[in-house]
Amino acid sequence: MSIAQNIKDTLETINNGVSLVAVSKTKPSSAIEEAYAAGHRDFGENKVQELAAKYEELPKDINWHLIGHLQTNKVKYIAPFVHLIHAVDSEKLVKEIQKRAAQNNRSIHILLQVRIAQEETKFGMPYQEAGEMISNLNCDMYPNIKLDGLMGMATNISDQNQVKKEFTELHSFFKEQQNKFPALKTLSMGMSGDYKLAMECGSNMVRIGSAIFGARSYN
Ligand SMILES: *Cc1c(COP(=O)(O)O)cnc(C)c1O
């Protein structure tokens, strides 16, 4: 099956109003070019170096999403061009993004990552902290940051009830915050294995890698 066909097939399974970020991490630029030729423009990477290298090589109308954990000292490499940073999870990082966005004379769009999984190792802010950060981001403290919404990763587990519970909780929190701050519009949840459930639970942005580009040999 070709990448172009996989993109088409995936888009057919996605609800109206849900956007697709094609996760191209570890895959060569030629794979992205195939998806690009099929008309796709939104791609996600989880490593800054890889994202910056692919940005240099590939057409400039691609919307690049950084979906992985971002270290403060690497913000500067993507600040000039990044379309959306999905996994913002600390005040320190927010401050650095503000600084680099201002230096580049632009607004940077971000999502706050909320910790919804049971696993200890997952990044993200607890709900309460995320709530406080959302309020801060809606004051005048960060004029070059545009908070678009929230992102979450469910526990990697076969128990669909657990996954559903985590997605549903994040969706309720998102709705609550959206009532206070109507500019919030994006809820990024769902990967190859759980995006259908995520959409049922209210996701409007899915991040799909292996179902489009095939299995990865490393992460
Ligand atoms: C790798 C990755 C994905 C895509 O995973 P697949 O299972 O290949 O669809 C989605 N989100 C994040 C944050 C990732 O790191």
The ligand as an SDF file (V2000), in Angstrom:
LIG
                    3D

 15 15  0  0  0  0  0  0  0  0999 V2000
    4.8500    8.8620   17.6300 C   0  0  0  0  0  0  0  0  0  0  0  0
    3.7620    9.7040   18.1400 C   0  0  0  0  0  0  0  0  0  0  0  0
    2.4670    9.6380   17.5870 C   0  0  0  0  0  0  0  0  0  0  0  0
    2.0720    8.6960   16.4640 C   0  0  0  0  0  0  0  0  0  0  0  0
    2.1230    7.3590   16.8770 O   0  0  0  0  0  0  0  0  0  0  0  0
    1.5560    6.1830   15.9590 P   0  0  0  0  0  0  0  0  0  0  0  0
    1.2110    5.1380   16.9290 O   0  0  0  0  0  0  0  0  0  0  0  0
    2.6600    5.7980   15.0500 O   0  0  0  0  0  0  0  0  0  0  0  0
    0.3810    6.6900   15.2210 O   0  0  0  0  0  0  0  0  0  0  0  0
    1.5010   10.4870   18.0990 C   0  0  0  0  0  0  0  0  0  0  0  0
    1.7760   11.3530   19.0890 N   0  0  0  0  0  0  0  0  0  0  0  0
    3.0000   11.4480   19.6420 C   0  0  0  0  0  0  0  0  0  0  0  0
    3.2230   12.4260   20.7320 C   0  0  0  0  0  0  0  0  0  0  0  0
    4.0290   10.6160   19.1950 C   0  0  0  0  0  0  0  0  0  0  0  0
    5.2380   10.7250   19.7540 O   0  0  0  0  0  0  0  0  0  0  0  0
  1  2  1  0
  2  3  1  0
  2 14  2  0
  3  4  1  0
  3 10  2  0
  4  5  1  0
  5  6  1  0
  6  7  2  0
  6  8  1  0
  6  9  1  0
 10 11  1  0
 11 12  2  0
 12 13  1  0
 12 14  1  0
 14 15  1  0
M  END
$$$$
